[in-house]
Amino acid sequence: MSRISSSSANPLQKYAPWLYALWKFSRPHTIIGTSLSVVGMYLIAVSGGQVLPLGVVLLPLLACLCGNVYIVGLNQLEDIGIDRINKPHLPLASGEFSIGQGRAIVATTGIFAIALAAFQSSYLFAMVAASLAIGTAYSLPPIRLKRFPFWASLCIFSVRGAIVNLGLFLHFNTGLPIPVKVWALTAFVLVFTFAIAILKDIPDADGDRQYHISTFTLRLGQRPVFNLARQVISVCYVGVIAVSPFLSGVNLPFLVLTHGLGLGLLWWRSRIDLQDKREVTQFYQFVWKLFFLEYLIFPAACLLR
């Protein structure tokens, strides 16, 4: 990927290159997903009658964002060679950050994540600690679970799909029983994240093959994995539509309409050439946008009940 000229660079890249590199290091799409999951679970808690000032969301958000940077940063530290092939724009792969700087950022954010969570609640601490432990096992030798397709996928969707949602809900609701609507959202995100986990390897096949990282794409082929991911996401949308009449505390027409639109958009946008890495990457980013939307749609359905 060619470097962007200074005349066309955005202000952050031009005037604060270190912060711009840190933003890339944090993997912005995961930062957005983490932020929306925290805010979304807070809004669901408020919709259920909890009286929670907006300020109570700030420290959990900061703890989760620090944990996010630790997990994605550790993965980059262990994947510098692979990223030079698959993602040469990342700061460690491009040389914008030294290995020492990467290690310092990862260590600092990991410590802050644990410390911030520990001072808030046992639920938040357990959620952050479990997420960091799984993220470490995913990337770090000798375990390095990302080498194995099943375990790699399990790491990703267990953290984003179950641990984060349930941990945040219990934190904001001080251990109250988890309602069916939260289980429905958790199931949606859990299955959806599995699709993200297998879809993300399609554009990274070259680097994974060279560094002997076994993925479903290398084992099964691009087309079967792409079709499987699309079908899995379709099941998510159809599943929410099917169970909506049985969910209390949600706006039924809104939930059905928005998930029907999401399903239609998925199939419309999935008409791509799998041999074009750019198109595949753009579709993968679109799937992340659908993931982001769920943390806006579901809380809105709860607030509009």
C-alpha positions in Angstrom: 0.0 0.0 0.0 1.4 3.3 -1.0 1.9 6.0 1.5 -0.5 8.9 1.5 1.1 12.2 0.6 1.2 14.9 3.2 -1.1 17.1 1.1 -3.9 14.5 1.2 -3.4 13.3 4.7 -6.0 13.9 7.3 -5.1 16.4 10.0 -4.4 13.8 12.7 -2.0 12.0 10.3 -0.3 15.2 9.2 0.1 17.0 12.5 0.0 14.2 15.1 1.5 11.1 13.3 2.1 9.2 16.6 -1.5 9.5 17.6 -2.6 8.5 14.1 -0.3 5.4 14.4 -1.8 4.7 17.8 -5.3 4.9 16.3 -4.3 2.3 13.6 -2.6 0.2 16.3 -5.9 0.1 18.2 -7.7 -1.4 15.2 -10.5 1.3 14.9 -13.3 -1.1 13.9 -12.8 -3.1 17.1 -12.7 0.1 19.2 -16.0 1.2 17.7 -17.5 -2.3 18.3 -16.3 -2.3 21.9 -17.6 1.3 22.5 -21.0 0.5 21.1 -21.3 -2.7 23.2 -20.7 -0.8 26.4 -23.1 2.0 25.5 -25.6 -0.4 24.2 -25.7 -2.5 27.3 -26.0 0.7 29.4 -29.0 1.8 27.3 -30.7 -1.6 27.7 -30.1 -1.4 31.5 -31.7 2.1 31.5 -34.6 0.9 29.4 -35.4 -1.7 32.1 -35.9 0.9 34.7 -32.4 1.2 36.2 -31.6 4.8 37.2 -28.0 5.2 36.0 -26.4 8.6 35.4 -24.6 8.8 32.1 -21.3 9.2 34.0 -21.3 5.6 35.1 -20.6 4.4 31.6 -17.3 6.3 31.3 -15.0 4.1 33.5 -16.3 0.8 32.2 -15.8 2.2 28.7 -12.3 3.2 29.4 -11.5 -0.2 31.0 -12.9 -2.1 28.0 -11.1 0.2 25.5 -7.8 -0.5 27.3 -8.5 -4.2 27.2 -9.3 -3.9 23.5 -6.0 -2.2 22.7 -4.1 -4.8 24.8 -5.7 -7.7 22.9 -5.3 -6.3 19.3 -1.8 -4.9 20.2 -0.5 -8.2 21.5 -1.8 -9.9 18.3 0.2 -7.4 16.2 3.3 -7.9 18.2 3.2 -11.6 17.4 2.2 -11.2 13.8 4.6 -8.6 12.5 5.8 -10.9 9.6 2.3 -11.9 8.7 1.1 -8.3 8.8 3.8 -7.2 6.4 2.0 -9.3 3.8 -1.6 -9.0 4.9 -1.8 -5.6 6.6 1.4 -3.6 5.8 -0.3 -0.3 6.9 -0.3 -1.4 10.6 2.3 0.5 12.7 4.5 -2.4 13.7 4.5 -3.8 10.2 5.2 -0.5 8.6 7.9 0.6 11.1 5.9 3.5 12.5 6.2 1.9 15.9 9.2 0.0 17.2 8.7 -3.4 18.9 9.6 -1.7 22.2 6.9 0.9 21.7 4.4 -1.8 20.9 5.2 -3.7 24.0 5.0 -0.6 26.2 1.5 0.2 24.8 0.3 -3.3 25.3 1.7 -3.6 28.9 0.3 -0.2 29.9 -3.2 -0.8 28.5 -3.4 -4.3 30.0 -2.5 -3.0 33.5 -5.0 -0.1 33.2 -7.8 -2.4 32.0 -7.4 -4.7 35.0 -6.9 -1.8 37.5 -9.9 0.2 36.3 -12.2 -2.9 36.3 -11.1 -4.0 39.7 -12.1 -0.7 41.3 -15.6 -0.9 39.9 -17.3 -4.3 40.3 -16.5 -8.0 40.5 -18.6 -8.5 37.3 -16.6 -6.0 35.3 -13.3 -7.3 36.7 -14.3 -10.9 35.8 -15.3 -9.8 32.3 -12.1 -7.9 31.6 -9.8 -10.5 33.2 -11.4 -13.3 31.2 -11.3 -11.3 28.0 -7.6 -10.5 28.4 -6.7 -14.1 29.3 -8.5 -15.4 26.2 -6.9 -12.7 24.1 -3.4 -13.7 25.4 -4.0 -17.4 24.8 -5.2 -16.4 21.2 -2.0 -14.7 20.3 0.9 -15.6 22.6 3.1 -18.7 22.2 3.3 -21.4 23.2 -0.5 -21.7 23.3 -1.3 -19.3 20.3 -4.8 -20.6 19.7 -5.0 -18.6 16.5 -3.1 -21.4 14.8 -6.2 -23.6 15.0 -9.4 -22.6 13.2 -11.9 -23.9 15.7 -10.1 -22.5 18.8 -9.4 -19.2 17.1 -13.1 -18.7 16.2 -14.1 -19.8 19.7 -11.8 -17.2 21.3 -13.3 -14.3 19.2 -17.0 -15.1 19.4 -16.9 -16.1 23.1 -15.4 -12.8 24.1 -17.4 -10.4 21.9 -20.5 -12.6 21.8 -21.0 -13.7 25.4 -18.4 -12.5 28.0 -18.6 -8.8 27.1 -22.4 -8.6 26.8 -23.2 -10.6 29.9 -20.5 -9.1 32.0 -21.5 -5.5 31.1 -25.2 -6.2 31.8 -24.5 -7.7 35.2 -22.2 -4.7 36.0 -24.8 -2.1 35.1 -27.6 -4.0 36.7 -25.7 -5.0 39.9 -26.3 -8.7 39.4 -30.0 -8.7 38.6 -31.3 -11.7 36.6 -30.5 -11.5 32.9 -33.8 -10.9 31.0 -34.7 -12.9 27.8 -34.1 -9.9 25.6 -30.5 -9.7 26.7 -30.1 -13.4 26.0 -31.5 -12.8 22.6 -29.0 -10.0 21.8 -26.2 -12.2 23.2 -27.2 -15.1 21.0 -27.3 -12.8 18.0 -23.9 -11.3 18.6 -22.4 -14.7 19.6 -23.4 -16.3 16.2 -22.7 -13.1 14.2 -19.2 -12.9 15.7 -18.5 -16.4 14.5 -19.2 -15.3 11.0 -16.8 -12.3 11.4 -14.2 -14.7 12.8 -14.2 -16.9 9.7 -14.8 -14.1 7.2 -11.8 -12.1 8.4 -9.4 -14.7 7.1 -10.5 -14.6 3.5 -8.5 -11.5 2.5 -5.5 -12.7 4.6 -5.0 -16.0 3.0 -1.5 -15.2 1.5 0.1 -14.3 4.7 -1.6 -17.1 6.7 -0.4 -19.6 4.1 3.2 -18.4 4.2 3.3 -18.5 8.0 1.4 -21.8 8.4 -1.6 -20.3 10.2 -4.4 -22.8 9.6 -7.7 -21.1 8.9 -11.1 -22.3 7.5 -10.3 -20.3 4.3 -7.1 -22.3 3.7 -8.8 -25.6 4.6 -12.1 -25.2 2.9 -11.6 -22.5 0.3 -12.8 -18.9 -0.1 -16.2 -19.6 -1.6 -17.4 -22.2 1.0 -16.3 -20.0 3.9 -17.9 -16.9 2.4 -21.2 -18.7 1.8 -21.1 -20.1 5.4 -20.5 -16.7 6.9 -23.4 -15.2 4.9 -25.7 -18.0 5.9 -24.7 -17.7 9.5 -25.5 -14.0 9.5 -28.8 -14.6 7.8 -29.7 -17.1 10.6 -29.0 -14.3 13.1 -31.4 -11.9 11.5 -34.1 -14.5 10.9 -33.7 -15.8 14.4 -34.3 -12.4 16.0 -37.4 -11.9 13.7 -38.7 -15.3 14.8 -38.3 -14.8 18.5 -39.3 -11.1 18.6 -43.0 -11.9 19.5 -41.8 -13.7 22.6 -39.5 -10.9 23.9 -40.9 -8.6 26.5 -39.7 -5.0 26.8 -39.1 -4.4 23.1 -40.8 -2.6 20.3 -41.9 -5.6 18.1 -42.6 -3.8 14.8 -39.3 -1.8 15.0 -37.3 -5.0 15.8 -38.8 -7.0 13.0 -38.5 -4.2 10.4 -34.9 -3.3 11.2 -33.7 -6.9 11.1 -35.6 -7.6 7.9 -33.8 -4.6 6.4 -30.5 -5.8 7.7 -31.0 -9.2 6.1 -31.8 -7.6 2.8 -28.8 -5.3 2.9 -26.5 -8.3 3.6 -27.6 -10.2 0.5 -27.6 -7.1 -1.7 -24.0 -6.2 -0.6 -22.7 -9.7 -0.8 -22.6 -9.8 -4.6 -18.8 -9.5 -4.8 -15.8 -11.0 -6.7 -13.9 -13.2 -4.2 -10.8 -12.9 -6.3 -10.7 -9.2 -5.7 -9.1 -8.6 -2.3 -10.3 -5.0 -2.2 -14.0 -6.1 -2.7 -13.6 -8.8 -0.1 -12.1 -6.4 2.4 -14.9 -3.8 1.8 -17.5 -6.5 2.3 -15.8 -7.5 5.6 -15.9 -3.9 6.7 -19.6 -3.7 5.7 -20.3 -6.8 7.9 -18.6 -5.0 10.8 -21.0 -2.0 10.2 -24.0 -4.4 10.5 -22.5 -5.6 13.8 -22.2 -2.0 15.0 -25.8 -1.3 14.0 -27.1 -4.1 16.2 -25.9 -2.3 19.3 -27.9 0.7 18.1 -31.0 -1.2 16.9 -31.5 -3.5 19.9 -31.2 -0.8 22.6 -33.5 1.5 20.5 -36.1 -1.3 20.4 -35.9 -1.5 24.2 -36.2 2.2 24.7 -39.1 2.4 22.2 -41.1 -0.4 23.9 
